[in-house]
């Protein structure tokens, strides 16, 4: 059931790294175009560098906008998946709780049908006891399964965060190295070096934003799960329910024997 929560996480991390690479590639291309194509178009290195620098800032804004939209969609997907998961868990556990309650009531209701058939009542009581125990075991299994699935999602998120901590600086260092090794066009070294430095600075900003700004919103996921509304195995109180049924049956048996002896 929780498998759907882990797939968006992988996609989210991969998309962030891909957008980081594309943004750095854009900065690098603009750093080269500034003192060449833009300078030829405007006629001066200063104007060409200014246009290229403005284009870099615009690219940073475009990166922010795209990443923000993707993050909103990712957050909505997580919240929706968490809500659907919680609703399914609540539905299944409440069904088991209702069946458990009905099973307990059936024991007393069916007793009147077997007043003259002790063997039949014994078989029916055996079935109802097994049913009660099975429903409790089913509830316990479902609760443990959900706990294991949530633990698996937390573990995957932990390792994906470590992967992001490694990949984010590696992508930045690799991109910065590619930008730094580019040779300056002849006669345009000053403008190119300035744009080159700006491209590396903006690449660092993108890397920091990519890691810190759009992290997985765990609080939103926890709020949508609504764990406090789940029916727990402990709420069935299986051991006391079975013990109470046995106690009442034994008490009625002793009372019946006492009445029988008194009638004689």
C-alpha positions as CSV (number, residue, x, y, z in Angstrom):
1,X,0.0,0.0,0.0
2,X,2.8,2.4,0.8
3,X,4.7,1.6,-2.4
4,X,3.0,4.5,-4.1
5,X,4.6,6.9,-1.6
6,X,8.2,5.9,-2.5
7,X,7.9,6.2,-6.3
8,X,7.2,10.0,-6.3
9,X,10.2,10.4,-4.0
10,X,12.6,8.8,-6.4
11,X,11.2,10.9,-9.3
12,X,11.4,14.1,-7.2
13,X,15.0,13.5,-6.4
14,X,15.9,12.7,-10.0
15,X,14.0,15.6,-11.4
16,X,15.8,18.0,-9.0
17,X,19.2,16.8,-10.1
18,X,18.2,17.0,-13.8
19,X,17.0,20.5,-13.4
20,X,20.2,21.4,-11.6
21,X,22.2,20.1,-14.5
22,X,20.1,21.9,-17.1
23,X,20.3,25.2,-15.2
24,X,24.1,24.9,-14.9
25,X,24.3,24.0,-18.6
26,X,22.3,27.2,-19.4
27,X,24.6,29.3,-17.3
28,X,27.6,27.9,-19.1
29,X,26.2,28.5,-22.5
30,X,25.3,32.1,-21.7
31,X,28.8,32.7,-20.3
32,X,30.2,31.7,-23.7
33,X,27.5,33.6,-25.7
34,X,28.0,36.8,-23.7
35,X,31.4,37.9,-25.1
36,X,30.8,36.4,-28.5
37,X,27.3,36.4,-30.0
38,X,25.8,39.0,-27.7
39,X,28.9,41.3,-28.0
40,X,28.7,41.1,-31.7
41,X,25.0,41.9,-31.7
42,X,25.4,44.9,-29.3
43,X,28.8,46.0,-30.5
44,X,30.5,46.1,-27.1
45,X,31.6,43.5,-24.5
46,X,30.0,45.5,-21.7
47,X,26.5,45.4,-23.3
48,X,27.0,41.8,-24.3
49,X,28.0,40.8,-20.8
50,X,25.1,42.7,-19.3
51,X,22.6,40.9,-21.6
52,X,24.2,37.5,-20.8
53,X,24.2,38.3,-17.1
54,X,20.5,39.3,-17.2
55,X,19.7,36.2,-19.1
56,X,21.4,34.1,-16.4
57,X,19.3,35.8,-13.8
58,X,16.2,35.2,-15.9
59,X,17.3,31.5,-16.2
60,X,17.6,31.3,-12.5
61,X,14.1,32.7,-12.1
62,X,12.8,30.3,-14.7
63,X,14.5,27.4,-12.8
64,X,12.9,28.6,-9.5
65,X,9.4,28.8,-11.1
66,X,9.6,25.4,-12.8
67,X,11.0,23.7,-9.7
68,X,8.3,25.4,-7.5
69,X,5.5,24.2,-9.8
70,X,7.0,20.7,-9.8
71,X,7.3,20.7,-6.0
72,X,3.7,21.8,-5.5
73,X,2.6,18.9,-7.8
74,X,4.9,16.5,-5.8
75,X,3.5,17.7,-2.5
76,X,-0.1,17.3,-3.7
77,X,0.7,13.8,-5.0
78,X,2.2,12.9,-1.6
79,X,-0.7,14.3,0.3
80,X,-3.2,12.6,-1.9
81,X,-1.4,9.2,-1.7
82,X,-1.2,9.6,2.1
83,X,-4.9,10.4,2.3
84,X,-5.8,7.5,0.1
85,X,-3.6,5.1,2.2
86,X,-5.1,6.4,5.4
87,X,-8.7,6.0,4.1
88,X,-8.0,2.4,3.0
89,X,-6.5,1.5,6.3
90,X,-9.3,3.1,8.3
91,X,-11.9,1.3,6.1
92,X,-10.2,-2.1,6.5
93,X,-9.6,-1.8,10.2
94,X,-13.1,-0.6,10.9
95,X,-14.6,-3.5,8.9
96,X,-12.5,-5.9,11.0
97,X,-13.6,-4.1,14.2
98,X,-17.3,-4.4,13.2
99,X,-16.9,-8.1,12.3
100,X,-15.1,-8.7,15.6
101,X,-17.9,-6.9,17.5
102,X,-20.6,-8.9,15.6
103,X,-18.8,-12.1,16.2
104,X,-18.8,-11.5,19.9
105,X,-22.6,-10.7,19.8
106,X,-23.3,-13.8,17.8
107,X,-22.1,-16.1,20.6
108,X,-24.9,-14.9,22.9
109,X,-27.5,-14.6,20.1
110,X,-26.9,-18.1,18.8
111,X,-27.1,-19.7,22.2
112,X,-30.9,-19.6,22.2
113,X,-31.0,-21.6,19.0
114,X,-29.2,-24.6,20.5
115,X,-31.0,-25.0,23.9
116,X,-31.7,-28.6,23.1
117,X,-28.6,-29.4,21.0
118,X,-25.5,-29.3,23.2
119,X,-23.2,-30.8,20.6
120,X,-24.5,-28.4,17.9
121,X,-23.9,-25.5,20.3
122,X,-20.5,-26.7,21.0
123,X,-19.5,-26.8,17.3
124,X,-21.0,-23.3,16.8
125,X,-19.2,-21.9,19.9
126,X,-16.0,-23.5,18.5
127,X,-16.5,-21.8,15.2
128,X,-17.3,-18.4,16.8
129,X,-14.2,-18.6,19.0
130,X,-12.0,-19.4,16.1
131,X,-13.6,-16.5,14.1
132,X,-13.0,-14.1,16.9
133,X,-9.3,-15.1,17.3
134,X,-8.8,-15.0,13.5
135,X,-10.2,-11.5,13.2
136,X,-7.9,-10.3,16.0
137,X,-4.9,-12.0,14.3
138,X,-6.0,-10.4,11.0
139,X,-6.1,-7.0,12.6
140,X,-2.7,-7.5,14.2
141,X,-1.2,-8.6,10.8
142,X,-2.6,-5.6,9.0
143,X,-1.2,-3.2,11.6
144,X,2.2,-4.8,11.5
145,X,2.1,-4.8,7.7
146,X,1.4,-1.0,7.6
147,X,4.1,-0.4,10.2
148,X,6.6,-2.3,8.0
149,X,5.6,-0.4,4.9
150,X,5.9,3.0,6.6
151,X,9.3,1.9,8.0
152,X,10.4,1.0,4.5
153,X,9.3,4.4,3.2
154,X,11.2,6.1,6.0
155,X,14.3,4.0,5.3
156,X,14.1,4.8,1.6
157,X,13.7,8.5,2.3
158,X,16.8,8.3,4.6
159,X,19.0,6.8,1.9
160,X,17.6,9.1,-0.8
161,X,18.6,12.1,1.4
162,X,22.1,10.7,1.7
163,X,22.2,10.2,-2.1
164,X,21.1,13.8,-2.6
165,X,23.8,15.0,-0.2
166,X,26.3,13.2,-2.4
167,X,24.9,14.0,-5.8
168,X,24.2,17.7,-5.3
169,X,27.8,18.8,-4.6
170,X,29.1,16.3,-7.2
171,X,26.9,17.8,-9.9
172,X,27.9,21.3,-8.9
173,X,31.6,20.5,-8.9
174,X,31.4,18.7,-12.2
175,X,29.4,21.6,-13.8
176,X,31.7,24.2,-12.3
177,X,34.7,22.4,-13.6
178,X,33.3,22.3,-17.1
179,X,32.5,26.0,-16.9
180,X,35.9,26.9,-15.5
181,X,38.0,25.0,-18.1
182,X,36.4,26.9,-21.0
183,X,38.9,29.1,-22.7
184,X,38.2,32.8,-23.1
185,X,37.5,34.1,-26.6
186,X,40.3,36.1,-28.0
187,X,40.0,39.7,-27.1
188,X,37.1,39.2,-24.8
189,X,38.8,37.7,-21.7
190,X,37.6,40.2,-19.1
191,X,33.9,39.9,-20.0
192,X,34.1,36.1,-20.3
193,X,35.9,35.7,-16.9
194,X,33.2,37.8,-15.3
195,X,30.4,35.8,-16.8
196,X,32.2,32.7,-15.9
197,X,32.4,33.6,-12.3
198,X,28.7,34.6,-12.3
199,X,27.8,31.3,-13.8
200,X,29.7,29.4,-11.1
201,X,28.1,31.5,-8.3
202,X,24.6,31.0,-9.7
203,X,25.3,27.3,-10.1
204,X,26.1,27.2,-6.4
205,X,22.9,29.0,-5.6
206,X,21.0,26.5,-7.7
207,X,22.7,23.6,-5.8
208,X,21.8,25.0,-2.4
209,X,18.2,25.7,-3.5
210,X,17.9,22.3,-5.0
211,X,18.9,20.5,-1.8
212,X,17.4,22.8,1.0
213,X,14.4,24.6,-0.6
214,X,12.4,21.7,-2.0
215,X,12.8,18.8,0.5
216,X,10.1,16.2,1.0
217,X,7.4,17.7,3.3
218,X,7.2,14.9,5.9
219,X,4.9,16.9,8.1
220,X,2.3,17.2,5.4
221,X,2.5,13.5,4.8
222,X,2.0,12.8,8.6
223,X,-0.9,15.2,8.8
224,X,-2.7,13.5,5.9
225,X,-2.1,10.0,7.3
226,X,-4.2,10.8,10.3
227,X,-2.8,7.9,12.4
228,X,-4.9,8.9,15.4
229,X,-8.0,7.8,13.4
230,X,-6.7,4.3,12.8
231,X,-8.3,1.4,14.6
232,X,-5.5,-0.5,16.4
233,X,-5.2,-4.1,17.3
234,X,-5.0,-3.2,21.0
235,X,-8.5,-1.6,20.8
236,X,-10.0,-5.0,20.1
237,X,-8.8,-6.3,23.5
238,X,-8.9,-9.8,22.2
239,X,-7.6,-11.6,25.2
240,X,-10.1,-10.0,27.6
241,X,-13.0,-10.4,25.1
242,X,-12.4,-14.2,24.9
243,X,-11.8,-14.5,28.6
244,X,-15.0,-12.6,29.4
245,X,-17.0,-14.9,27.0
246,X,-15.5,-18.0,28.7
247,X,-16.2,-16.6,32.1
248,X,-19.9,-15.9,31.3
249,X,-20.3,-19.3,29.8
250,X,-18.8,-21.0,32.8
251,X,-20.9,-19.0,35.2
252,X,-24.1,-19.9,33.3
253,X,-23.0,-23.6,33.2
254,X,-22.5,-23.6,37.0
255,X,-25.9,-21.8,37.5
256,X,-27.6,-24.3,35.2
257,X,-26.1,-27.3,37.1
258,X,-27.2,-25.7,40.4
259,X,-30.7,-25.3,39.2
260,X,-30.7,-28.9,37.8
261,X,-29.6,-30.3,41.2
262,X,-32.2,-28.2,43.0
263,X,-34.9,-29.5,40.7
264,X,-34.1,-33.0,41.6
